[in-house]
Amino acid sequence: MRYRKLGERQVSALCLGTLPFGTVVDEATSYALLDRFAERGGTFVDTANCYCFWLDGCCGEESELLVGGWLATRGRRGETAVATKIGALPDPGKGGEWPANREGLSAGLVARAARASLRRLGTERIDLLYGHVDDPATPIQETVSAFGELVREGVAAAVGISNQSTERLVRSRAEAIGQGVAPYLAVQQRHSYLRPAPGTDFDYQVAADDALFAYAAGQPDLTVLAYGPLLNGAYTDPAKELPAQYRHPGTAARLAALGEVARETGATANQVVLAWLMGGEVSVLPVIGVSSVAQLDEALDAVDLDLSADQRARLDLA
Ligand SMILES: NC(=O)c1ccc[n+]([C@@H]2O[C@H](COP(=O)([O-])OP(=O)(O)OC[C@H]3O[C@@H](n4cnc5c(N)ncnc54)[C@H](OP(=O)(O)O)[C@@H]3O)[C@@H](O)[C@H]2O)c1
């Protein structure tokens, strides 16, 4: 495993996403995946207070509770950096359908939701607390101040944002610095090697864009994290279709370059994607999704794959 700095803390270069843990992925398998991740040096896990509320019979607490249970039974709290996210749960009081009725990031919600996550995770401090979604209805000043207050109180060691546009991220960080509170140190966006078609709408999800990387290149305190890096397995599993947003004329050249580098290195396409993300000018921290130990091992092996400058150039240019 390799490690890197996020805020004041060292974390593993890959973060293990736990979205389906405790629901689609049963408890025994989830524990086996977390055990294997830890055994191989993984120290950074990602959850949210809403995984997986959209499934029948689920309320959204399942993933946090599973992570909290694993940390307690395995005694791994000290070694593990836990990231969670708030703001995307449906608010029954708002009416309408999700995502229009999501809780959002008002000051009251941020304070309440963070404490509820602490209880489910069985911890006194969240290592990284994100706003899960942008909330244009709440002034940036209010949200940033609420997250900053959680850092001041010690509820969160560091804060971040997910699915916020680059323009609003830049404004949020400037606002935090102006207020003298902790700025977002992490931004988690949809991102992979394939590029979505220009102008693609992911609904509430926001993809990393060139503006984000241009900004992040000058912000050494900011970590860019990528969710959905393996496009749900579509790079390597012929049974999985590429998501519609990536089916456009530019994709063929990129898949060809990926295949070429995979053949040269003896790595899988998934591993080349992860190595490409981690080894860029702005080093991206992938949040991986896996449902078996074999998938996890494949992803973890990507940490040791160093692409040559020529291979990177071909991947970049395609
Ligand atoms: N901030 C946000 O809004 C947001 C949104 C989405 C996700 N996330 C986070 O990011 C994490 C990862 O997201 P994701 O699950 O969408 O990531 P992903 O990397 O796009 O997809 C993960 C899926 O890819 C498949 N896969 C992985 N390795 C494979 C292999 N070797 N061969 C074939 N298939 C393989 C598995 O599907 P099968 O299980 O079907 O085999 C796995 O569940 C989540 O757990 C969550 O923590 C955050």
The ligand as a Tripos MOL2 file, in Angstrom:
@<TRIPOS>MOLECULE
LIG
   48    52     1     0     0
SMALL
NO_CHARGES

@<TRIPOS>ATOM
      1 N1        -20.2330   10.9230   -3.5580 N.am      1 LIG1
      2 C1        -21.1520   10.2940   -4.2510 C.2       1 LIG1
      3 O1        -22.1700   10.8530   -4.6580 O.2       1 LIG1
      4 C2        -20.9440    8.8220   -4.5580 C.ar      1 LIG1
      5 C3        -21.7100    8.2140   -5.5550 C.ar      1 LIG1
      6 C4        -21.4720    6.8550   -5.8180 C.ar      1 LIG1
      7 C5        -20.5200    6.1500   -5.0900 C.ar      1 LIG1
      8 N2        -19.8100    6.7900   -4.1060 N.ar      1 LIG1
      9 C6        -18.7630    6.0570   -3.3330 C.3       1 LIG1
     10 O2        -17.8610    5.4590   -4.2320 O.3       1 LIG1
     11 C7        -17.8100    4.0490   -4.0030 C.3       1 LIG1
     12 C8        -17.5690    3.3330   -5.3120 C.3       1 LIG1
     13 O3        -18.6080    3.6690   -6.2080 O.3       1 LIG1
     14 P1        -19.0960    2.6700   -7.3170 P.3       1 LIG1
     15 O4        -19.5120    1.4000   -6.6640 O.co2     1 LIG1
     16 O5        -20.0750    3.3910   -8.1870 O.co2     1 LIG1
     17 O6        -17.7170    2.4040   -8.0670 O.3       1 LIG1
     18 P2        -17.3130    1.7190   -9.4160 P.3       1 LIG1
     19 O7        -15.8480    1.5860   -9.2930 O.co2     1 LIG1
     20 O8        -17.8180    2.4280  -10.6200 O.co2     1 LIG1
     21 O9        -18.0520    0.3250   -9.4620 O.3       1 LIG1
     22 C9        -17.8460   -0.6720   -8.5220 C.3       1 LIG1
     23 C10       -18.4190   -1.9600   -9.0690 C.3       1 LIG1
     24 O10       -17.6200   -2.3780  -10.1690 O.3       1 LIG1
     25 C11       -17.6740   -3.7570  -10.2580 C.3       1 LIG1
     26 N3        -16.3050   -4.2700  -10.3100 N.ar      1 LIG1
     27 C12       -15.2510   -3.9120   -9.5340 C.ar      1 LIG1
     28 N4        -14.1850   -4.6390   -9.8610 N.ar      1 LIG1
     29 C13       -14.5550   -5.4480  -10.8610 C.ar      1 LIG1
     30 C14       -13.9040   -6.4280  -11.6280 C.ar      1 LIG1
     31 N5        -12.6340   -6.7210  -11.4310 N.pl3     1 LIG1
     32 N6        -14.6120   -7.0700  -12.5950 N.ar      1 LIG1
     33 C15       -15.9070   -6.7840  -12.8210 C.ar      1 LIG1
     34 N7        -16.5870   -5.8810  -12.1010 N.ar      1 LIG1
     35 C16       -15.9130   -5.2180  -11.1400 C.ar      1 LIG1
     36 C17       -18.4190   -4.3010   -9.0500 C.3       1 LIG1
     37 O11       -19.7470   -4.5600   -9.4610 O.3       1 LIG1
     38 P3        -20.5130   -5.9190   -9.0040 P.3       1 LIG1
     39 O12       -20.7270   -5.7760   -7.5560 O.co2     1 LIG1
     40 O13       -21.7820   -5.8760   -9.8210 O.co2     1 LIG1
     41 O14       -19.6150   -7.0540   -9.3650 O.co2     1 LIG1
     42 C18       -18.3500   -3.1190   -8.1020 C.3       1 LIG1
     43 O15       -19.4290   -3.1100   -7.2010 O.3       1 LIG1
     44 C19       -19.1300    3.7130   -3.2930 C.3       1 LIG1
     45 O16       -19.0480    2.5390   -2.5180 O.3       1 LIG1
     46 C20       -19.3320    4.9450   -2.4510 C.3       1 LIG1
     47 O17       -18.5530    4.8410   -1.2710 O.3       1 LIG1
     48 C21       -19.9950    8.1090   -3.8530 C.ar      1 LIG1
@<TRIPOS>BOND
     1     1     2 1
     2     2     3 2
     3     2     4 1
     4     4     5 ar
     5     4    48 ar
     6     5     6 ar
     7     6     7 ar
     8     7     8 ar
     9     8     9 1
    10     8    48 ar
    11     9    10 1
    12     9    46 1
    13    10    11 1
    14    11    12 1
    15    11    44 1
    16    12    13 1
    17    13    14 1
    18    14    15 2
    19    14    16 1
    20    14    17 1
    21    17    18 1
    22    18    19 2
    23    18    20 1
    24    18    21 1
    25    21    22 1
    26    22    23 1
    27    23    24 1
    28    23    42 1
    29    24    25 1
    30    25    26 1
    31    25    36 1
    32    26    27 ar
    33    26    35 ar
    34    27    28 ar
    35    28    29 ar
    36    29    30 ar
    37    29    35 ar
    38    30    31 1
    39    30    32 ar
    40    32    33 ar
    41    33    34 ar
    42    34    35 ar
    43    36    37 1
    44    36    42 1
    45    37    38 1
    46    38    39 2
    47    38    40 1
    48    38    41 1
    49    42    43 1
    50    44    45 1
    51    44    46 1
    52    46    47 1
@<TRIPOS>SUBSTRUCTURE
     1 LIG1         1 GROUP 0 **** ****
